Amino acid sequence: MTSPPILLALSTVAGFVVGLHDGRARTRAYQLTQRNSELERTQTELEETVAELEASNERLERYRRYTDDVLNTIQDIFYVLTDDGTLLRWNRTLEEVTGYSDAEMSSLRLSTVVVDDDQAAVEAAITEGFDTGRVQVNARVRTSDGEYVPYEFTGSTLETPDGEPVIAGVGRDISDRKARERALEESKERYRVLIENFPNGAVALIDDEFRHTIVGGQGFETLDFDADELRGKRIEEVYSPPVLEQLEANFQASLAGESRTFELELQDHMFEFRTIPLTTDDGEVFATLAMSQDITERKVRERELERRERRFEAIFNDPNILVGLLEPDGTVLDINQRAMEYIDTDLADVIGEPFWETPWWGADDGGESASAGSVQAAVEQWTKRAAAGEYVDFEADLAQPNGDEYTLSGYFRPVTNDDGDVVSIIVSDRDVTERKERERELERRAHQQQVVADLGQFALETDDLDDLMDEASRKVADVLDNEYCKVLDLDEKQEQLLLRQGVGWQDGLVGDAAVSATESDSQAAYTLANNHPIVVEDLETETRFNGPDLLRNHGVRSGISTVIGPFNEPWGILGTHDTESHSYTEEDVTFVQTVANVLAEAIERHQYRVELEELIADLEESNVRLEESNRRLEQFAYAASHDLQEPLRMVSSYIQLIERRYGDELDEEGREFLEFAVDGAERMREMITGLLQYSRVETQGGEFEPVDLDGVLADVRDDLQVRTAETGAEITANSLPRVRGDSDQLRQVFQNLLSNSIRYSGDETPRVHVSAERNGTMWTISVADEGVGIAPDDQELIFEIFEGLHVDNEYAGTGIGLAVCERIIERHGGDIWVESIVGEGATFSFTLPAITDAD
């Protein structure tokens, strides 16, 4: 039992007083001894002093007994120690605890009453106490019955009346506190295990000073805090406002005995905190257990769930979307209002039913029809796939109770919980009927365009019009889903239309049946009379014309017909028909018209091809006759020129003979006449030679081979050395290419052109330049001079035979040279031309084929 504090204080004071009186008595005795001589003089005083001392000692003894009684009533150990640790004073509690007698105590040190393991700590504490003035040490006291009792010794230093330092203090039994500490430590150990292994969060034991005593948990892995660094720190050393304020308020409430749960954002993570007050066995709160879990992912999922819920709510209430909410087994939980508008059933009648057995999927007919049964089976499979976690897209063609057909397109989407288990299925779809109709229309148009393209290609590849017409008839009937199609061929008199090709008609009619092109009530005649396609939606109500027997005998009710070819010169009619009433679109009509145009173009090409083949046959026959005529003409020219050589030589010989024998006898005019005759004979000889050359260009030409034009030009310049020396002519040239040709004939071309440039140089010194330029697969060779030039009107004539270059009859020539050049160049597959300005010169250019890799 713990002594009251007042008793402890009184016992201490009494001891001090007793000690003080003892010191005074000894001092007084000492003085008496010293003053022995004086005592004899002051006997009376001594006796009085002795009496006073005896009275004082009696009072001190009574006070000692009083203080001993006071100290002995204290449950704690009271002690006074000297500087070596010897017990100077003690109370009865120490004797009772240790079992030592009062006499034994007077020779003991305090360290001897504790267990051996604690003696060193006690002695060290006493030594430190004399240095610091205070003592506090825990030690186990050895009891009289051999047990060990934990005590906490505290004390302070004092001085005796003699000035000796002592330590006076008490020792308190702390067995209960130790037991509580052990229990608390055990609790802390349990909490420590929990804390260190706390998943996805952090745990801290916070004492009443808001200090972290135990810290741990996996949550620190995501934070910048180190658990070891937090231990021993107060929360204000770690957190800053407003986090600190929130933590402090909740920890304070927990230390007051209140459990709390709150959320806190820390370092971009969201944590959920729970604070629990921890109590001793007596119910006293000694700490708060703060547990926090990282709920960042949960918050993200919650926000996602909220977003999904808002989205689902928006979708569910969207007037354009049909939405259903199902159990994983397909049981209907809810259907939105938009979906309910498609059936004649109340919502209560479908909730709780398997989704595939609801009226949307044709369940009203009991699932007896093949289409309804297949759709229901598909819906059931889609539901099962979604229940297995699959996102299922679907599209279904359905019908409302009034028979209106529609198309739904959407998905079955599984909704899962945090564990990934499917907890519900959302069915969301839209009515895409209009879109599907547009898509089908686009597909129909694309198909029509592809058919037109295929027919166009087939028309280019085939020469058989009947094959093309048959294919066109089949394609048109197939694309428009009609039973019949026909191609009618208008006869030359434009009175009847022959069923030339078609599909669907009775056997034997194609190629034999005909309809009138002139009868007023004939659809065919009406079509020919209009420059646009004729559309019939229902022949039974048609008022413009009557259907011909061909159509009525086959039960035709609708169709499209249009003219093949120009309106003013039709070739026939393309028509397609069906036994059901139809509403044809503009695209359908355009398709039929386009196919008719393909047929018209094919017929026109066929007719053109026939005419072309006839023309080619005529041309080939004319070419044969022309080649034969040219051959005979060449033979005539060769023979004529050859036969003229002999008479011309005879004339020349006799003229020369006359000049030698009778030249001296002729007057000046006679000699002039004789010179004219000699000159005329020479010119005639040159003309005959040129004519022979012209006629032999094709027949006497050599094989084409690679020719080096630099070499050809060099040979020609050698041949013209005398002429160039006489005239002082300057002939320059760039590097010339190698070409494919006849070297002898090309030499003749250069010879003629260079000779002409020198001859027609005028009064100036002849200057001629030869150059070449590549143009694709051809070389352009140019011979340019600075001579008299050629008038524009003469530039087209100079390449004609016997026209030549005549400039005021000043320059002699045969008129054959340039014609020979043109014929040679044409034989080489090239062209020759001239560019000239009178008085500035002329440039003759011609083209020759370049050398290829094959050469």
Order of alpha helices (4+ residues) and beta strands (2+ residues): alpha-alpha-alpha-beta-beta-alpha-alpha-alpha-beta-beta-beta-alpha-beta-beta-alpha-alpha-beta-beta-beta-alpha-beta-beta-alpha-alpha-alpha-beta-beta-beta-alpha-alpha-beta-beta-beta-alpha-beta-alpha-beta-beta-alpha-alpha-beta-alpha-alpha-beta-beta-alpha-beta-beta-alpha-beta-beta
